[in-house]
């Protein structure tokens, strides 16, 4: 699934490993989500959105 | 995670947890097919008469080896290794780990078999210990290499 996570993370000046520790997953998982290779659970989506101060729509809604 | 006792034995990271559950499910599914085939052949064609303990040993061996190999080849065991520096440090620790294992297994094996009095007895202790240590290192290194290659592509730009 494509998403805006990488752009939002860079805009927030947060590194992958920082976001990983904020959301309780590994850096590998964050990297895989950004690449679109892994679809996170709703719980993780919400945790990521909260960490980046974004909504779920901002991050995961239909990316072209 | 749902309320199940197995949740306590799973990785905390949700990606790794999911992959691990897939591997367990795959191994159980394949084992189920193999046992069904065995049962069919044994009941309808030829009495195979494999001893129960051998069948149990094969089943347990297949389950554990399948899960270990799948985890190793998928590169999920070292999610933190993404840079060359990390990789080298982890590789060094694997070498030391294999050496520690080799020394400990020689001591334990020696305690069970007694102090060797000739070269043949010494080789009886050294041989299996060395092979096990080499196998352990190869498996660890393969897993590390796979994880590193996977994580390299996911690094921050």
Backbone of each chain as ProteinMPNN parsed JSONL, in Angstrom:
{"seq_chain_A": "XXXXXXXXXXXXXXXXXXXXXXXXXXXXXXXXXXXXXXXXXXXXXXXXXXXXXXXXXXXXXXXX", "coords_chain_A": {"N_chain_A": [[0.844, -1.193, 0.0], [0.654, 2.14, -0.975], [1.793, 5.184, 0.576], [1.923, 8.295, 2.52], [3.849, 8.403, 4.424], [6.705, 8.611, 4.582], [7.253, 11.18, 3.562], [5.837, 12.76, 5.404], [7.201, 12.108, 7.733], [9.784, 13.083, 7.219], [9.184, 15.781, 6.956], [8.497, 16.313, 9.563], [10.924, 16.17, 10.727], [11.899, 13.786, 11.859], [13.713, 10.844, 12.535], [13.909, 7.516, 11.109], [14.497, 5.511, 13.058], [13.856, 6.869, 15.37], [11.102, 7.313, 15.098], [10.366, 4.673, 15.09], [10.969, 3.869, 17.736], [9.198, 5.522, 19.07], [6.788, 4.427, 18.361], [6.866, 1.804, 19.064], [7.868, -0.268, 17.437], [10.197, -1.929, 15.152], [12.951, -0.386, 13.347], [13.157, -1.48, 10.888], [10.536, -2.241, 10.323], [9.254, 0.25, 10.093], [10.626, 1.217, 7.851], [9.791, -0.652, 5.931], [7.053, -0.102, 5.821], [7.089, 2.507, 4.814], [8.133, 1.996, 2.31], [6.064, 0.68, 1.233], [5.844, -2.018, 1.428], [4.791, -3.351, 3.545], [1.718, -3.59, 5.201], [0.527, -1.8, 7.835], [-1.053, -2.539, 11.068], [-4.226, -1.272, 12.276], [-3.919, -0.195, 14.813], [-1.165, 0.4, 14.846], [-1.042, 2.218, 12.732], [-2.473, 4.359, 13.847], [-0.834, 4.96, 16.029], [1.46, 5.834, 14.683], [0.423, 8.043, 13.284], [-0.255, 9.702, 15.447], [2.29, 10.124, 16.548], [3.461, 11.618, 14.554], [1.86, 13.752, 14.497], [-0.329, 13.873, 12.747], [-3.26, 13.12, 10.7], [-5.0, 10.007, 10.03], [-5.902, 10.034, 7.417], [-4.175, 11.928, 6.26], [-1.83, 10.487, 6.137], [-2.35, 7.915, 5.05], [-4.36, 7.939, 3.087], [-5.388, 7.151, -0.106], [-2.838, 7.449, -2.113], [-1.385, 8.841, -4.951]], "CA_chain_A": [[0.0, 0.0, 0.0], [1.415, 3.39, -1.011], [1.381, 6.103, 1.646], [2.7, 9.545, 2.634], [4.568, 8.348, 5.696], [8.09, 9.092, 4.48], [7.21, 12.646, 3.402], [5.391, 13.329, 6.685], [8.273, 11.912, 8.717], [10.864, 14.024, 6.889], [8.669, 17.12, 7.296], [8.517, 16.434, 11.031], [12.341, 16.02, 11.121], [12.049, 12.605, 12.724], [14.403, 9.746, 11.853], [13.198, 6.232, 11.138], [14.642, 4.807, 14.342], [13.121, 7.642, 16.399], [9.68, 6.979, 14.911], [10.218, 3.271, 15.503], [10.9, 3.777, 19.199], [7.964, 6.211, 19.504], [5.605, 3.614, 18.054], [7.036, 0.45, 19.611], [8.219, -1.283, 16.438], [11.6, -1.812, 14.752], [13.229, 0.519, 12.228], [12.873, -2.27, 9.691], [9.089, -2.171, 10.087], [8.965, 1.603, 9.589], [11.168, 1.244, 6.491], [8.926, -1.464, 5.067], [5.782, 0.628, 5.642], [7.39, 3.632, 3.913], [8.367, 1.44, 0.978], [4.801, 0.096, 0.761], [5.968, -3.476, 1.426], [4.055, -3.916, 4.671], [0.545, -2.822, 5.623], [0.459, -1.849, 9.308], [-2.368, -2.703, 11.701], [-4.851, 0.015, 12.587], [-3.271, 0.315, 16.035], [0.13, 0.996, 14.487], [-1.35, 3.416, 11.92], [-2.867, 5.423, 14.782], [0.372, 5.322, 16.795], [2.324, 6.603, 13.772], [-0.249, 9.333, 13.045], [-0.105, 10.505, 16.672], [3.702, 10.49, 16.691], [3.788, 12.632, 13.543], [0.863, 14.813, 14.62], [-1.088, 13.88, 11.491], [-4.447, 12.25, 10.747], [-4.837, 8.797, 9.217], [-6.094, 10.454, 6.016], [-2.943, 12.598, 5.808], [-0.755, 9.513, 5.912], [-2.664, 6.671, 4.344], [-5.473, 7.983, 2.151], [-5.148, 7.098, -1.554], [-1.691, 8.178, -2.646], [-1.239, 8.58, -6.403]], "C_chain_A": [[0.888, 1.257, 0.0], [0.908, 4.319, 0.087], [2.298, 7.326, 1.676], [3.615, 9.559, 3.851], [5.969, 8.965, 5.611], [8.127, 10.628, 4.392], [6.864, 13.306, 4.734], [6.485, 13.222, 7.747], [9.409, 12.904, 8.481], [10.453, 15.457, 7.234], [8.73, 17.361, 8.804], [9.934, 16.333, 11.598], [12.547, 14.887, 12.127], [12.724, 11.501, 11.927], [13.598, 8.45, 11.993], [13.288, 5.548, 12.502], [13.941, 5.54, 15.482], [11.634, 7.319, 16.319], [9.406, 5.542, 15.367], [10.103, 3.157, 17.02], [9.663, 4.478, 19.754], [6.728, 5.322, 19.347], [5.739, 2.155, 18.484], [7.266, -0.64, 18.582], [9.699, -1.126, 16.084], [11.722, -0.838, 13.574], [12.926, -0.17, 10.896], [11.387, -2.173, 9.323], [8.691, -0.814, 9.523], [9.425, 1.712, 8.131], [10.283, 0.492, 5.509], [7.585, -0.786, 4.802], [6.001, 1.772, 4.645], [7.542, 3.162, 2.471], [7.072, 0.876, 0.38], [4.84, -1.411, 0.736], [5.227, -4.14, 2.581], [2.895, -3.006, 5.055], [0.385, -2.918, 7.136], [-0.957, -2.069, 9.815], [-2.933, -1.315, 11.994], [-4.229, 0.645, 13.836], [-1.959, 1.022, 15.72], [-0.065, 2.254, 13.636], [-1.653, 4.604, 12.828], [-1.655, 5.907, 15.578], [1.306, 6.193, 15.948], [1.733, 7.994, 13.544], [-0.09, 10.262, 14.248], [1.33, 10.997, 16.834], [4.087, 11.604, 15.725], [2.817, 13.808, 13.565], [0.077, 14.998, 13.309], [-2.364, 13.05, 11.679], [-4.148, 11.011, 9.898], [-4.977, 9.131, 7.735], [-4.821, 11.082, 5.452], [-1.883, 11.567, 5.389], [-1.117, 8.397, 4.941], [-3.779, 6.754, 3.303], [-5.017, 8.139, 0.711], [-4.038, 8.011, -2.087], [-1.56, 7.827, -4.124], [0.144, 8.021, -6.699]], "O_chain_A": [[1.757, 1.416, 0.858], [-0.256, 4.253, 0.481], [3.302, 7.392, 0.966], [4.099, 10.616, 4.257], [6.361, 9.749, 6.476], [8.928, 11.281, 5.061], [7.5, 14.276, 5.145], [6.67, 14.132, 8.556], [9.934, 13.493, 9.426], [11.257, 16.243, 7.736], [8.983, 18.477, 9.255], [10.123, 16.404, 12.812], [13.276, 15.027, 13.11], [12.357, 11.245, 10.78], [12.739, 8.314, 12.863], [12.288, 5.069, 13.034], [13.486, 4.918, 16.442], [10.985, 7.08, 17.338], [8.362, 5.242, 15.945], [9.245, 2.437, 17.53], [9.135, 4.077, 20.791], [5.757, 5.445, 20.093], [4.819, 1.362, 18.286], [6.911, -1.797, 18.807], [10.383, -0.278, 16.658], [10.741, -0.515, 12.904], [12.505, 0.459, 9.925], [11.037, -2.04, 8.151], [7.891, -0.731, 8.59], [8.702, 2.234, 7.283], [10.057, 0.949, 4.389], [7.041, -0.878, 3.701], [5.191, 1.976, 3.741], [7.131, 3.847, 1.534], [6.992, 0.626, -0.823], [3.989, -2.043, 0.11], [5.056, -5.359, 2.591], [3.069, -1.798, 5.216], [0.135, -4.002, 7.664], [-1.933, -1.826, 9.105], [-2.214, -0.317, 11.962], [-4.038, 1.86, 13.903], [-1.673, 2.096, 16.25], [0.658, 3.237, 13.799], [-1.156, 5.709, 12.612], [-1.471, 7.108, 15.778], [1.872, 7.17, 16.441], [2.444, 8.997, 13.602], [0.176, 11.454, 14.093], [1.561, 12.146, 17.211], [4.939, 12.437, 16.038], [2.928, 14.737, 12.766], [-0.142, 16.116, 12.842], [-2.525, 12.365, 12.689], [-3.172, 10.975, 9.148], [-4.262, 8.581, 6.897], [-4.434, 10.809, 4.316], [-1.149, 11.761, 4.42], [-0.301, 7.985, 4.117], [-4.117, 5.74, 2.692], [-4.355, 9.113, 0.349], [-4.267, 9.164, -2.453], [-1.618, 6.656, -4.499], [0.461, 7.739, -7.854]]}, "seq_chain_B": "XXXXXXXXXXXXXXXXXXXXXXXXXXXXXXXXXXXXXXXXXXXXXXXXXXXXXXXXXXXXXXXXXXXXXXXXXXXXXXXXXXXXXXXXXXXXXXXXXXXXXXXXXXXXXXXXXXXXXXXXXXXXXXXXXXXXXXXXXXXXXXXXXXXXXXXXXXXXX", "coords_chain_B": {"N_chain_B": [[-2.74, -7.49, 20.087], [-4.632, -10.549, 20.084], [-6.368, -12.245, 22.828], [-4.467, -14.65, 23.795], [-2.429, -17.307, 24.97], [-0.145, -17.798, 23.539], [0.742, -15.402, 22.608], [2.561, -14.331, 24.367], [4.91, -15.537, 23.679], [5.651, -14.572, 21.285], [7.334, -12.281, 18.947], [7.594, -8.762, 19.828], [7.429, -6.758, 17.963], [5.231, -5.875, 15.379], [5.424, -6.573, 12.615], [7.421, -8.558, 12.522], [6.195, -10.391, 14.2], [3.942, -11.114, 12.695], [5.142, -12.261, 10.412], [6.456, -14.407, 11.642], [4.286, -15.904, 12.577], [3.179, -16.626, 10.13], [5.199, -18.335, 9.212], [5.09, -20.405, 11.111], [2.486, -21.317, 10.63], [2.757, -22.155, 7.938], [4.637, -24.24, 8.23], [3.233, -26.052, 9.865], [1.093, -26.654, 8.192], [2.376, -27.899, 5.968], [3.544, -30.052, 7.303], [1.226, -31.339, 8.156], [0.163, -32.207, 5.703], [2.208, -33.985, 4.921], [2.049, -35.888, 7.0], [-0.538, -36.796, 6.574], [-0.244, -38.009, 4.079], [1.562, -40.011, 4.769], [-0.053, -41.504, 6.518], [-2.109, -42.297, 4.773], [-0.702, -43.914, 2.909], [0.262, -45.839, 4.678], [-2.128, -46.98, 5.647], [-3.606, -47.807, 3.38], [-1.935, -48.819, 1.357], [0.975, -49.786, 1.763], [2.208, -51.247, 4.727], [3.982, -49.183, 6.664], [5.13, -48.984, 9.155], [6.686, -47.207, 10.803], [8.524, -46.375, 13.683], [6.926, -44.861, 16.535], [8.361, -42.982, 18.1], [10.317, -42.13, 16.338], [8.812, -40.926, 14.365], [7.679, -38.834, 15.806], [10.006, -37.427, 16.449], [10.887, -36.701, 13.889], [8.755, -35.027, 13.128], [8.886, -32.927, 15.042], [11.476, -32.028, 14.489], [11.205, -31.213, 11.801], [9.317, -29.106, 12.058], [10.749, -27.219, 13.682], [13.17, -26.806, 12.211], [12.197, -25.863, 9.757], [10.946, -23.42, 10.496], [13.132, -21.988, 11.562], [14.855, -21.852, 9.311], [13.245, -20.43, 7.466], [12.905, -18.007, 8.834], [15.558, -17.195, 8.903], [16.215, -16.904, 6.164], [14.509, -14.896, 5.41], [15.33, -12.599, 6.546], [14.618, -11.298, 8.973], [15.617, -11.383, 11.476], [17.55, -9.632, 12.429], [16.67, -6.763, 12.81], [17.783, -4.286, 13.375], [20.182, -3.962, 12.109], [21.615, -2.085, 9.752], [23.607, -0.554, 8.702], [27.024, -0.527, 7.437], [28.86, -0.468, 9.503], [27.356, -1.384, 11.719], [26.847, -3.922, 10.766], [29.408, -5.105, 10.629], [30.124, -5.055, 13.339], [28.178, -6.715, 14.424], [28.749, -9.049, 13.075], [31.248, -9.646, 14.117], [30.49, -10.182, 16.742], [29.037, -12.475, 16.324], [31.012, -14.242, 15.496], [32.54, -14.423, 17.851], [30.544, -15.501, 19.462], [30.145, -18.001, 18.276], [32.647, -19.107, 18.777], [32.622, -19.154, 21.585], [30.519, -20.964, 21.961], [31.71, -23.219, 20.815], [33.883, -23.745, 22.574], [32.509, -24.158, 25.017], [30.896, -26.364, 24.306], [32.861, -28.279, 23.833], [33.897, -28.582, 26.411], [31.59, -29.474, 27.841], [30.936, -31.798, 26.375], [33.298, -33.173, 26.786], [33.149, -33.612, 29.54], [31.092, -35.448, 29.664], [32.089, -37.575, 28.134], [34.509, -38.047, 29.212], [38.042, -37.434, 29.91], [40.011, -37.279, 27.028], [42.207, -39.909, 26.01], [43.707, -40.554, 23.874], [44.461, -39.645, 20.411], [42.302, -40.294, 18.751], [40.086, -40.377, 20.464], [40.104, -37.752, 21.276], [39.496, -36.497, 18.869], [36.926, -37.448, 18.565], [35.578, -35.881, 20.34], [36.255, -33.275, 19.56], [35.457, -33.146, 16.841], [32.441, -33.293, 16.407], [31.771, -31.017, 17.964], [33.146, -28.943, 16.674], [31.976, -29.025, 14.115], [29.32, -28.417, 14.798], [29.648, -25.826, 15.809], [30.584, -24.48, 13.533], [28.379, -24.791, 11.849], [26.467, -23.382, 13.316], [27.572, -20.803, 13.197], [27.525, -20.308, 10.402], [24.771, -20.323, 9.903], [23.938, -18.15, 11.521], [25.419, -16.102, 10.321], [24.416, -16.084, 7.727], [21.777, -15.325, 8.215], [22.248, -12.792, 9.301], [23.451, -11.49, 7.11], [21.356, -11.551, 5.262], [19.454, -9.99, 6.624], [20.824, -7.562, 6.773], [21.133, -6.873, 4.041], [18.457, -6.551, 3.401], [17.676, -4.467, 5.099], [19.344, -2.374, 4.311], [18.239, -1.306, 2.008], [16.141, 0.035, 3.054], [16.936, 2.225, 4.387], [17.101, 5.616, 5.737], [16.982, 8.349, 3.474]], "CA_chain_B": [[-2.812, -8.951, 19.896], [-5.789, -11.189, 20.717], [-6.07, -12.9, 24.094], [-4.004, -16.026, 23.641], [-1.19, -17.486, 25.722], [0.997, -17.829, 22.618], [1.177, -14.011, 22.389], [3.725, -14.086, 25.232], [6.1, -16.147, 23.082], [5.876, -13.967, 19.967], [8.057, -10.994, 18.958], [6.724, -7.614, 20.133], [7.264, -5.99, 16.731], [4.099, -6.515, 14.687], [5.836, -7.168, 11.331], [8.115, -9.809, 12.835], [5.188, -11.287, 14.769], [3.122, -11.598, 11.592], [5.964, -13.167, 9.613], [6.702, -15.614, 12.432], [3.035, -16.673, 12.566], [3.09, -17.222, 8.788], [6.143, -19.462, 9.122], [4.538, -21.483, 11.932], [1.328, -21.849, 9.907], [3.266, -22.882, 6.764], [5.278, -25.49, 8.646], [2.18, -26.957, 10.35], [0.328, -27.062, 7.011], [3.189, -28.874, 5.215], [3.661, -31.254, 8.137], [-0.092, -31.985, 8.099], [0.081, -32.907, 4.414], [3.139, -35.116, 4.952], [1.517, -36.913, 7.906], [-1.719, -37.381, 5.908], [0.287, -38.915, 3.05], [2.116, -41.173, 5.481], [-1.191, -42.268, 7.038], [-2.792, -42.905, 3.624], [0.143, -45.009, 2.407], [0.328, -46.865, 5.722], [-3.428, -47.641, 5.801], [-4.195, -48.365, 2.157], [-1.0, -49.429, 0.403], [2.025, -50.597, 2.393], [2.406, -50.985, 6.151], [5.325, -48.593, 6.771], [5.603, -49.348, 10.496], [7.724, -46.317, 11.349], [8.323, -46.265, 15.139], [6.297, -43.611, 16.985], [9.339, -41.977, 18.566], [10.997, -41.605, 15.149], [7.839, -40.047, 13.711], [7.587, -37.629, 16.651], [11.283, -36.731, 16.287], [10.871, -36.102, 12.548], [7.777, -33.928, 13.137], [9.461, -31.812, 15.815], [12.631, -31.553, 13.733], [10.726, -30.492, 10.624], [8.715, -27.843, 12.511], [11.755, -26.251, 14.141], [14.108, -26.471, 11.134], [11.486, -25.048, 8.765], [10.751, -22.063, 11.031], [14.458, -21.357, 11.666], [15.347, -21.542, 7.964], [12.417, -19.371, 6.875], [13.258, -16.761, 9.527], [16.914, -16.855, 8.478], [16.25, -16.484, 4.762], [13.643, -13.727, 5.199], [16.063, -11.422, 7.031], [13.845, -10.572, 10.001], [16.196, -11.627, 12.798], [18.388, -8.505, 12.857], [16.021, -5.576, 12.235], [18.525, -3.059, 13.694], [21.435, -3.918, 11.345], [21.355, -1.429, 8.461], [24.818, 0.105, 8.195], [28.212, -1.374, 7.344], [29.447, -0.487, 10.852], [26.511, -2.301, 12.497], [27.014, -5.272, 10.216], [30.724, -5.611, 11.052], [30.082, -5.275, 14.793], [27.32, -7.882, 14.667], [29.48, -10.214, 12.543], [32.279, -9.947, 15.121], [29.837, -10.802, 17.907], [28.639, -13.836, 15.92], [32.241, -15.044, 15.516], [32.822, -14.701, 19.271], [29.476, -16.381, 19.945], [30.425, -19.35, 17.774], [33.826, -19.588, 19.514], [32.153, -19.476, 22.947], [29.742, -22.196, 21.846], [32.67, -24.29, 20.53], [34.623, -24.043, 23.808], [31.571, -24.73, 25.998], [30.475, -27.703, 23.872], [34.001, -29.188, 24.048], [33.952, -28.846, 27.858], [30.432, -30.3, 28.226], [31.114, -33.096, 25.718], [34.42, -33.797, 27.485], [32.676, -34.059, 30.86], [30.279, -36.658, 29.48], [32.864, -38.676, 27.557], [35.76, -38.217, 29.953], [39.237, -36.828, 29.305], [40.526, -38.174, 25.977], [43.539, -40.45, 26.284], [44.451, -40.639, 22.612], [44.036, -38.712, 19.359], [40.988, -40.696, 18.239], [39.084, -39.928, 21.448], [40.088, -36.276, 21.211], [38.767, -36.15, 17.642], [35.514, -37.76, 18.827], [35.023, -34.726, 21.061], [36.467, -32.059, 18.757], [34.746, -33.21, 15.56], [31.054, -32.823, 16.471], [31.738, -29.656, 18.514], [33.597, -28.034, 15.613], [30.941, -29.005, 13.08], [28.155, -27.699, 15.334], [30.003, -24.399, 15.895], [30.632, -23.962, 12.151], [26.984, -24.743, 11.38], [25.826, -22.274, 14.044], [28.088, -19.548, 12.643], [27.018, -20.145, 9.026], [23.343, -19.977, 10.012], [23.871, -16.785, 12.057], [25.975, -15.176, 9.328], [23.448, -16.031, 6.624], [20.655, -14.531, 8.713], [22.751, -11.418, 9.436], [23.657, -10.968, 5.76], [20.017, -11.343, 4.685], [18.847, -8.849, 7.32], [21.577, -6.363, 6.37], [20.748, -6.545, 2.66], [17.059, -6.097, 3.416], [17.582, -3.179, 5.802], [20.09, -1.363, 3.554], [17.32, -0.678, 1.051], [15.095, 0.769, 3.783], [17.572, 3.319, 5.135], [16.767, 7.021, 5.476], [17.752, 8.984, 2.376]], "C_chain_B": [[-4.013, -9.504, 20.643], [-5.367, -11.877, 22.017], [-5.718, -14.363, 23.856], [-2.664, -16.155, 24.351], [0.037, -17.438, 24.809], [1.557, -16.429, 22.367], [2.417, -13.69, 23.218], [5.026, -14.618, 24.633], [6.475, -15.507, 21.743], [6.682, -12.676, 20.069], [7.099, -9.834, 19.222], [6.473, -6.761, 18.894], [6.21, -6.665, 15.854], [4.456, -7.145, 13.342], [6.49, -8.53, 11.569], [7.132, -10.853, 13.382], [4.363, -11.938, 13.655], [3.889, -12.616, 10.743], [6.169, -14.494, 10.335], [5.457, -16.514, 12.433], [2.816, -17.335, 11.207], [3.971, -18.468, 8.702], [5.629, -20.668, 9.919], [3.375, -22.143, 11.193], [1.764, -22.666, 8.692], [3.82, -24.244, 7.177], [4.245, -26.508, 9.127], [1.373, -27.507, 9.171], [1.077, -28.141, 6.226], [3.311, -30.177, 5.998], [2.35, -32.041, 8.12], [-0.256, -32.783, 6.826], [0.973, -34.151, 4.417], [2.623, -36.248, 5.84], [0.28, -37.585, 7.307], [-1.285, -38.384, 4.849], [0.818, -40.195, 3.684], [0.992, -42.1, 5.93], [-1.906, -42.995, 5.901], [-2.017, -44.109, 3.101], [0.128, -46.169, 3.389], [-0.983, -47.658, 5.821], [-3.862, -48.395, 4.549], [-3.218, -49.077, 1.225], [0.002, -50.375, 1.071], [2.12, -50.243, 3.871], [3.839, -50.484, 6.367], [5.969, -48.885, 8.133], [6.778, -48.509, 11.001], [7.474, -46.195, 12.854], [7.795, -44.873, 15.532], [7.296, -42.548, 17.394], [10.089, -41.347, 17.394], [10.101, -40.607, 14.416], [7.712, -38.724, 14.481], [8.843, -36.771, 16.488], [11.338, -36.024, 14.936], [9.948, -34.887, 12.518], [8.325, -32.701, 13.854], [10.636, -31.182, 15.075], [12.2, -30.724, 12.544], [10.17, -29.128, 11.022], [9.777, -26.813, 12.86], [12.711, -25.84, 13.027], [13.445, -25.569, 10.094], [11.37, -23.601, 9.236], [12.086, -21.306, 11.112], [14.97, -20.942, 10.284], [14.557, -20.417, 7.305], [12.749, -18.02, 7.508], [14.623, -16.26, 9.067], [16.914, -16.249, 7.08], [15.381, -15.269, 4.473], [14.311, -12.447, 5.7], [15.298, -10.608, 8.062], [14.497, -10.669, 11.389], [17.061, -10.484, 13.327], [17.818, -7.199, 12.297], [16.807, -4.285, 12.45], [19.789, -2.906, 12.847], [21.178, -3.347, 9.949], [22.592, -0.763, 7.88], [25.989, -0.88, 8.207], [28.863, -1.549, 8.721], [28.696, -1.47, 11.76], [26.757, -3.751, 12.089], [28.324, -5.893, 10.699], [30.743, -5.934, 12.548], [29.292, -6.542, 15.122], [28.019, -9.162, 14.203], [30.552, -10.65, 13.549], [31.653, -10.669, 16.322], [29.389, -12.228, 17.587], [29.845, -14.772, 15.927], [32.578, -15.431, 16.957], [31.793, -15.667, 19.864], [29.716, -17.824, 19.536], [31.634, -19.953, 18.505], [33.458, -19.992, 20.943], [31.416, -20.813, 22.954], [30.673, -23.393, 21.668], [33.396, -24.727, 21.802], [33.713, -24.726, 24.841], [31.164, -26.146, 25.605], [31.605, -28.719, 24.028], [34.074, -29.576, 25.532], [32.822, -29.796, 28.278], [30.567, -31.712, 27.667], [32.229, -33.895, 26.411], [34.02, -34.341, 28.85], [31.881, -35.359, 30.744], [31.121, -37.848, 29.018], [34.162, -38.949, 28.313], [36.934, -37.588, 29.212], [39.79, -37.779, 28.241], [41.957, -38.633, 26.258], [44.356, -40.622, 25.01], [43.834, -39.703, 21.571], [42.618, -39.013, 18.86], [39.866, -40.219, 19.17], [38.954, -38.407, 21.45], [39.303, -35.804, 19.997], [37.274, -36.426, 17.782], [34.812, -36.605, 19.537], [35.096, -33.475, 20.19], [35.612, -32.019, 17.492], [33.324, -32.661, 15.623], [30.931, -31.38, 16.982], [32.09, -28.634, 17.447], [32.541, -27.906, 14.528], [29.721, -28.209, 13.533], [28.422, -26.194, 15.391], [30.025, -23.757, 14.514], [29.211, -23.8, 11.61], [26.249, -23.564, 12.012], [26.268, -20.935, 13.462], [27.538, -19.285, 11.248], [25.561, -19.692, 9.05], [23.166, -18.533, 10.496], [24.322, -15.77, 11.017], [25.011, -14.984, 8.163], [22.264, -15.144, 6.996], [21.031, -13.053, 8.797], [22.883, -10.757, 8.071], [22.312, -10.639, 5.099], [19.349, -10.117, 5.299], [19.497, -7.544, 6.871], [21.182, -5.924, 4.97], [19.331, -5.989, 2.583], [16.957, -4.689, 3.995], [18.292, -2.039, 5.077], [19.17, -0.579, 2.623], [16.296, 0.217, 1.744], [15.636, 1.969, 4.548], [17.0, 4.688, 4.783], [17.587, 7.546, 4.307], [18.579, 10.138, 2.922]], "O_chain_B": [[-4.377, -8.999, 21.705], [-4.179, -12.069, 22.278], [-6.605, -15.207, 23.731], [-1.857, -15.225, 24.338], [1.129, -17.081, 25.251], [2.71, -16.282, 21.962], [3.236, -12.865, 22.813], [6.114, -14.201, 25.029], [7.49, -15.857, 21.142], [6.724, -12.045, 21.125], [5.92, -9.914, 18.877], [5.431, -6.116, 18.783], [6.275, -7.87, 15.611], [3.857, -8.15, 12.96], [6.162, -9.518, 10.912], [7.228, -12.039, 13.067], [4.117, -13.144, 13.668], [3.371, -13.679, 10.401], [6.071, -15.564, 9.735], [5.565, -17.733, 12.304], [2.329, -18.463, 11.132], [3.555, -19.509, 8.194], [5.72, -21.807, 9.462], [3.283, -23.369, 11.134], [1.218, -23.739, 8.435], [3.517, -25.265, 6.56], [4.366, -27.697, 8.833], [1.014, -28.684, 9.154], [0.501, -29.165, 5.861], [3.198, -31.265, 5.434], [2.364, -33.271, 8.076], [-0.755, -33.908, 6.853], [0.562, -35.225, 3.978], [2.739, -37.422, 5.488], [0.063, -38.782, 7.497], [-1.864, -39.463, 4.723], [0.563, -41.302, 3.208], [1.065, -43.316, 5.751], [-2.27, -44.163, 6.037], [-2.582, -45.18, 2.878], [0.0, -47.329, 2.998], [-0.959, -48.867, 6.053], [-4.418, -49.49, 4.639], [-3.643, -49.866, 0.381], [-0.107, -51.596, 0.96], [2.113, -49.065, 4.229], [4.793, -51.256, 6.267], [7.188, -49.016, 8.244], [7.741, -49.039, 11.555], [6.343, -45.941, 13.269], [8.168, -43.858, 14.943], [7.124, -41.368, 17.089], [10.455, -40.172, 17.445], [10.566, -39.583, 13.915], [7.648, -37.647, 13.888], [8.761, -35.546, 16.401], [11.784, -34.88, 14.849], [10.298, -33.847, 11.961], [8.243, -31.582, 13.348], [10.775, -29.96, 15.036], [12.756, -29.654, 12.295], [10.501, -28.113, 10.408], [9.723, -25.673, 12.397], [13.036, -24.659, 12.899], [14.061, -24.621, 9.607], [11.654, -22.67, 8.483], [12.155, -20.126, 10.769], [15.457, -19.826, 10.105], [15.139, -19.546, 6.658], [12.86, -17.012, 6.81], [14.822, -15.062, 8.866], [17.534, -15.213, 6.841], [15.498, -14.669, 3.405], [13.91, -11.344, 5.327], [15.323, -9.378, 8.033], [13.989, -10.105, 12.358], [17.28, -10.378, 14.534], [18.417, -6.595, 11.407], [16.536, -3.286, 11.783], [20.409, -1.842, 12.857], [20.609, -4.012, 9.082], [22.622, -0.441, 6.693], [25.956, -1.91, 8.88], [29.35, -2.627, 9.059], [29.302, -2.274, 12.468], [26.86, -4.657, 12.916], [28.357, -7.048, 11.123], [31.3, -6.948, 12.97], [29.685, -7.333, 15.98], [27.908, -10.212, 14.835], [30.746, -11.839, 13.801], [32.211, -11.634, 16.845], [29.363, -13.087, 18.468], [29.736, -15.938, 16.307], [32.861, -16.591, 17.254], [32.133, -16.538, 20.666], [29.523, -18.751, 20.323], [31.652, -21.144, 18.813], [33.909, -21.02, 21.45], [31.642, -21.669, 23.809], [30.472, -24.445, 22.275], [33.515, -25.92, 22.08], [34.087, -25.726, 25.454], [31.091, -27.031, 26.457], [31.35, -29.888, 24.321], [34.283, -30.741, 25.868], [33.054, -30.786, 28.972], [30.348, -32.696, 28.373], [32.126, -35.107, 26.598], [34.492, -35.397, 29.27], [31.976, -36.245, 31.593], [30.901, -38.98, 29.447], [34.827, -39.958, 28.08], [36.829, -37.253, 28.032], [40.014, -38.956, 28.522], [42.803, -37.848, 26.687], [45.571, -40.815, 25.072], [42.818, -39.055, 21.824], [41.839, -38.101, 18.584], [38.835, -39.723, 18.716], [37.866, -37.853, 21.603], [38.541, -34.84, 20.074], [36.451, -35.726, 17.191], [33.615, -36.381, 19.358], [34.133, -32.714, 20.091], [35.102, -30.962, 17.121], [33.023, -31.666, 14.965], [30.097, -30.614, 16.498], [31.436, -27.599, 17.318], [32.244, -26.802, 14.072], [29.155, -27.431, 12.766], [27.551, -25.387, 15.068], [29.55, -22.636, 14.335], [28.887, -22.788, 10.988], [25.509, -22.844, 11.342], [25.449, -20.039, 13.257], [27.129, -18.165, 10.942], [25.168, -18.791, 8.309], [22.35, -17.785, 9.956], [23.703, -14.721, 10.845], [24.815, -13.87, 7.677], [21.809, -14.323, 6.2], [20.251, -12.177, 8.422], [22.481, -9.608, 7.888], [22.153, -9.595, 4.466], [18.752, -9.305, 4.592], [18.815, -6.55, 6.622], [20.925, -4.744, 4.734], [19.045, -5.079, 1.804], [16.252, -3.832, 3.463], [17.9, -0.879, 5.203], [19.299, 0.636, 2.469], [15.661, 1.055, 1.105], [14.899, 2.646, 5.265], [16.484, 4.897, 3.685], [18.765, 7.215, 4.174], [19.292, 10.798, 2.166]]}, "name": "protein", "num_of_chains": 2, "seq": "XXXXXXXXXXXXXXXXXXXXXXXXXXXXXXXXXXXXXXXXXXXXXXXXXXXXXXXXXXXXXXXXXXXXXXXXXXXXXXXXXXXXXXXXXXXXXXXXXXXXXXXXXXXXXXXXXXXXXXXXXXXXXXXXXXXXXXXXXXXXXXXXXXXXXXXXXXXXXXXXXXXXXXXXXXXXXXXXXXXXXXXXXXXXXXXXXXXXXXXXXXXXXXXXXXXXXXXXXXXXX"}
